Amino acid sequence: CKKQTVVATSSTEAEYVAAASGCAQVL
């Protein structure tokens, strides 16, 4: 999983970006 430099306006958006990258495994 690669770390991407993404500027999210909200934590929810950040989680969505992470999920789209297939790196979201946080509950």
N, CA, C, O and CB atoms as a CASP TS submission, in Angstrom:
PFRMAT TS
TARGET T0000
AUTHOR 0000-0000-0000
METHOD Language model
MODEL 1
PARENT N/A
ATOM      1  N   CYS     1       0.844  -1.190   0.000  1.00  0.00           N
ATOM      2  CA  CYS     1       0.000   0.000   0.000  1.00  0.00           C
ATOM      3  C   CYS     1       0.881   1.242   0.000  1.00  0.00           C
ATOM      4  O   CYS     1       1.753   1.387   0.857  1.00  0.00           O
ATOM      5  CB  CYS     1      -0.956   0.005   1.222  1.00  0.00           C
ATOM      6  N   LYS     2       0.662   2.120  -0.937  1.00  0.00           N
ATOM      7  CA  LYS     2       1.475   3.334  -1.033  1.00  0.00           C
ATOM      8  C   LYS     2       0.770   4.493  -0.345  1.00  0.00           C
ATOM      9  O   LYS     2      -0.452   4.631  -0.406  1.00  0.00           O
ATOM     10  CB  LYS     2       1.766   3.685  -2.509  1.00  0.00           C
ATOM     11  N   LYS     3       1.569   5.315   0.308  1.00  0.00           N
ATOM     12  CA  LYS     3       1.001   6.495   0.959  1.00  0.00           C
ATOM     13  C   LYS     3       0.861   7.606  -0.061  1.00  0.00           C
ATOM     14  O   LYS     3       1.809   7.937  -0.772  1.00  0.00           O
ATOM     15  CB  LYS     3       1.878   6.955   2.152  1.00  0.00           C
ATOM     16  N   GLN     4      -0.319   8.172  -0.126  1.00  0.00           N
ATOM     17  CA  GLN     4      -0.560   9.242  -1.090  1.00  0.00           C
ATOM     18  C   GLN     4      -0.737  10.572  -0.361  1.00  0.00           C
ATOM     19  O   GLN     4      -1.375  10.643   0.690  1.00  0.00           O
ATOM     20  CB  GLN     4      -1.804   8.930  -1.956  1.00  0.00           C
ATOM     21  N   THR     5      -0.162  11.611  -0.937  1.00  0.00           N
ATOM     22  CA  THR     5      -0.303  12.940  -0.341  1.00  0.00           C
ATOM     23  C   THR     5      -1.616  13.549  -0.808  1.00  0.00           C
ATOM     24  O   THR     5      -1.703  14.112  -1.900  1.00  0.00           O
ATOM     25  CB  THR     5       0.900  13.859  -0.717  1.00  0.00           C
ATOM     26  N   VAL     6      -2.629  13.429   0.030  1.00  0.00           N
ATOM     27  CA  VAL     6      -3.946  13.927  -0.346  1.00  0.00           C
ATOM     28  C   VAL     6      -4.425  14.941   0.682  1.00  0.00           C
ATOM     29  O   VAL     6      -4.342  14.711   1.889  1.00  0.00           O
ATOM     30  CB  VAL     6      -4.957  12.767  -0.477  1.00  0.00           C
ATOM     31  N   VAL     7      -4.925  16.061   0.187  1.00  0.00           N
ATOM     32  CA  VAL     7      -5.443  17.084   1.089  1.00  0.00           C
ATOM     33  C   VAL     7      -6.955  16.926   1.179  1.00  0.00           C
ATOM     34  O   VAL     7      -7.681  17.252   0.239  1.00  0.00           O
ATOM     35  CB  VAL     7      -5.055  18.519   0.604  1.00  0.00           C
ATOM     36  N   ALA     8      -7.415  16.429   2.301  1.00  0.00           N
ATOM     37  CA  ALA     8      -8.848  16.207   2.472  1.00  0.00           C
ATOM     38  C   ALA     8      -9.442  17.318   3.330  1.00  0.00           C
ATOM     39  O   ALA     8      -8.822  17.791   4.282  1.00  0.00           O
ATOM     40  CB  ALA     8      -9.118  14.822   3.111  1.00  0.00           C
ATOM     41  N   THR     9     -10.649  17.722   2.973  1.00  0.00           N
ATOM     42  CA  THR     9     -11.309  18.793   3.710  1.00  0.00           C
ATOM     43  C   THR     9     -11.921  18.254   4.998  1.00  0.00           C
ATOM     44  O   THR     9     -12.305  19.019   5.882  1.00  0.00           O
ATOM     45  CB  THR     9     -12.389  19.461   2.844  1.00  0.00           C
ATOM     46  N   SER    10     -12.007  16.935   5.095  1.00  0.00           N
ATOM     47  CA  SER    10     -12.581  16.341   6.296  1.00  0.00           C
ATOM     48  C   SER    10     -12.005  14.956   6.507  1.00  0.00           C
ATOM     49  O   SER    10     -11.500  14.341   5.567  1.00  0.00           O
ATOM     50  CB  SER    10     -14.116  16.280   6.201  1.00  0.00           C
ATOM     51  N   SER    11     -12.077  14.460   7.728  1.00  0.00           N
ATOM     52  CA  SER    11     -11.540  13.134   8.030  1.00  0.00           C
ATOM     53  C   SER    11     -12.316  12.070   7.278  1.00  0.00           C
ATOM     54  O   SER    11     -11.764  11.035   6.903  1.00  0.00           O
ATOM     55  CB  SER    11     -11.585  12.858   9.540  1.00  0.00           C
ATOM     56  N   THR    12     -13.602  12.328   7.058  1.00  0.00           N
ATOM     57  CA  THR    12     -14.426  11.366   6.322  1.00  0.00           C
ATOM     58  C   THR    12     -13.930  11.236   4.896  1.00  0.00           C
ATOM     59  O   THR    12     -13.857  10.134   4.352  1.00  0.00           O
ATOM     60  CB  THR    12     -15.906  11.787   6.335  1.00  0.00           C
ATOM     61  N   GLU    13     -13.592  12.355   4.297  1.00  0.00           N
ATOM     62  CA  GLU    13     -13.080  12.331   2.925  1.00  0.00           C
ATOM     63  C   GLU    13     -11.745  11.600   2.889  1.00  0.00           C
ATOM     64  O   GLU    13     -11.461  10.859   1.948  1.00  0.00           O
ATOM     65  CB  GLU    13     -12.927  13.769   2.364  1.00  0.00           C
ATOM     66  N   ALA    14     -10.933  11.808   3.909  1.00  0.00           N
ATOM     67  CA  ALA    14      -9.635  11.148   3.977  1.00  0.00           C
ATOM     68  C   ALA    14      -9.821   9.644   4.054  1.00  0.00           C
ATOM     69  O   ALA    14      -9.092   8.888   3.411  1.00  0.00           O
ATOM     70  CB  ALA    14      -8.827  11.653   5.183  1.00  0.00           C
ATOM     71  N   GLU    15     -10.804   9.205   4.845  1.00  0.00           N
ATOM     72  CA  GLU    15     -11.085   7.775   4.962  1.00  0.00           C
ATOM     73  C   GLU    15     -11.588   7.230   3.636  1.00  0.00           C
ATOM     74  O   GLU    15     -11.264   6.104   3.260  1.00  0.00           O
ATOM     75  CB  GLU    15     -12.114   7.508   6.075  1.00  0.00           C
ATOM     76  N   TYR    16     -12.375   8.025   2.930  1.00  0.00           N
ATOM     77  CA  TYR    16     -12.905   7.593   1.638  1.00  0.00           C
ATOM     78  C   TYR    16     -11.769   7.416   0.643  1.00  0.00           C
ATOM     79  O   TYR    16     -11.745   6.452  -0.122  1.00  0.00           O
ATOM     80  CB  TYR    16     -13.937   8.606   1.101  1.00  0.00           C
ATOM     81  N   VAL    17     -10.832   8.350   0.660  1.00  0.00           N
ATOM     82  CA  VAL    17      -9.675   8.268  -0.237  1.00  0.00           C
ATOM     83  C   VAL    17      -8.857   7.033   0.104  1.00  0.00           C
ATOM     84  O   VAL    17      -8.389   6.324  -0.788  1.00  0.00           O
ATOM     85  CB  VAL    17      -8.797   9.546  -0.138  1.00  0.00           C
ATOM     86  N   ALA    18      -8.683   6.773   1.406  1.00  0.00           N
ATOM     87  CA  ALA    18      -7.916   5.612   1.835  1.00  0.00           C
ATOM     88  C   ALA    18      -8.622   4.337   1.421  1.00  0.00           C
ATOM     89  O   ALA    18      -7.978   3.376   1.000  1.00  0.00           O
ATOM     90  CB  ALA    18      -7.698   5.634   3.352  1.00  0.00           C
ATOM     91  N   ALA    19      -9.955   4.320   1.538  1.00  0.00           N
ATOM     92  CA  ALA    19     -10.730   3.141   1.159  1.00  0.00           C
ATOM     93  C   ALA    19     -10.620   2.918  -0.340  1.00  0.00           C
ATOM     94  O   ALA    19     -10.531   1.779  -0.799  1.00  0.00           O
ATOM     95  CB  ALA    19     -12.210   3.293   1.579  1.00  0.00           C
ATOM     96  N   ALA    20     -10.626   4.001  -1.100  1.00  0.00           N
ATOM     97  CA  ALA    20     -10.524   3.892  -2.550  1.00  0.00           C
ATOM     98  C   ALA    20      -9.154   3.342  -2.924  1.00  0.00           C
ATOM     99  O   ALA    20      -9.009   2.657  -3.937  1.00  0.00           O
ATOM    100  CB  ALA    20     -10.765   5.263  -3.225  1.00  0.00           C
ATOM    101  N   SER    21      -8.149   3.643  -2.103  1.00  0.00           N
ATOM    102  CA  SER    21      -6.803   3.150  -2.373  1.00  0.00           C
ATOM    103  C   SER    21      -6.638   1.729  -1.852  1.00  0.00           C
ATOM    104  O   SER    21      -5.627   1.078  -2.119  1.00  0.00           O
ATOM    105  CB  SER    21      -5.753   4.073  -1.741  1.00  0.00           C
ATOM    106  N   GLY    22      -7.632   1.247  -1.109  1.00  0.00           N
ATOM    107  CA  GLY    22      -7.565  -0.105  -0.573  1.00  0.00           C
ATOM    108  C   GLY    22      -6.635  -0.172   0.620  1.00  0.00           C
ATOM    109  O   GLY    22      -6.027  -1.209   0.887  1.00  0.00           O
ATOM    110  N   CYS    23      -6.526   0.933   1.333  1.00  0.00           N
ATOM    111  CA  CYS    23      -5.624   0.970   2.477  1.00  0.00           C
ATOM    112  C   CYS    23      -6.378   1.325   3.753  1.00  0.00           C
ATOM    113  O   CYS    23      -5.769   1.660   4.769  1.00  0.00           O
ATOM    114  CB  CYS    23      -4.495   1.973   2.234  1.00  0.00           C
ATOM    115  N   ALA    24      -7.689   1.251   3.697  1.00  0.00           N
ATOM    116  CA  ALA    24      -8.474   1.649   4.865  1.00  0.00           C
ATOM    117  C   ALA    24      -8.850   0.420   5.685  1.00  0.00           C
ATOM    118  O   ALA    24      -9.768  -0.319   5.331  1.00  0.00           O
ATOM    119  CB  ALA    24      -9.742   2.420   4.437  1.00  0.00           C
ATOM    120  N   GLN    25      -8.135   0.215   6.773  1.00  0.00           N
ATOM    121  CA  GLN    25      -8.452  -0.907   7.660  1.00  0.00           C
ATOM    122  C   GLN    25      -8.564  -0.391   9.083  1.00  0.00           C
ATOM    123  O   GLN    25      -8.113  -1.032  10.032  1.00  0.00           O
ATOM    124  CB  GLN    25      -7.374  -2.029   7.562  1.00  0.00           C
ATOM    125  N   VAL    26      -9.176   0.788   9.214  1.00  0.00           N
ATOM    126  CA  VAL    26      -9.316   1.407  10.526  1.00  0.00           C
ATOM    127  C   VAL    26     -10.784   1.421  10.923  1.00  0.00           C
ATOM    128  O   VAL    26     -11.640   1.864  10.158  1.00  0.00           O
ATOM    129  CB  VAL    26      -8.736   2.842  10.527  1.00  0.00           C
ATOM    130  N   LEU    27     -11.063   0.936  12.113  1.00  0.00           N
ATOM    131  CA  LEU    27     -12.454   0.910  12.576  1.00  0.00           C
ATOM    132  C   LEU    27     -12.696   2.089  13.509  1.00  0.00           C
ATOM    133  O   LEU    27     -13.805   2.258  14.016  1.00  0.00           O
ATOM    134  CB  LEU    27     -12.782  -0.433  13.294  1.00  0.00           C
TER
END
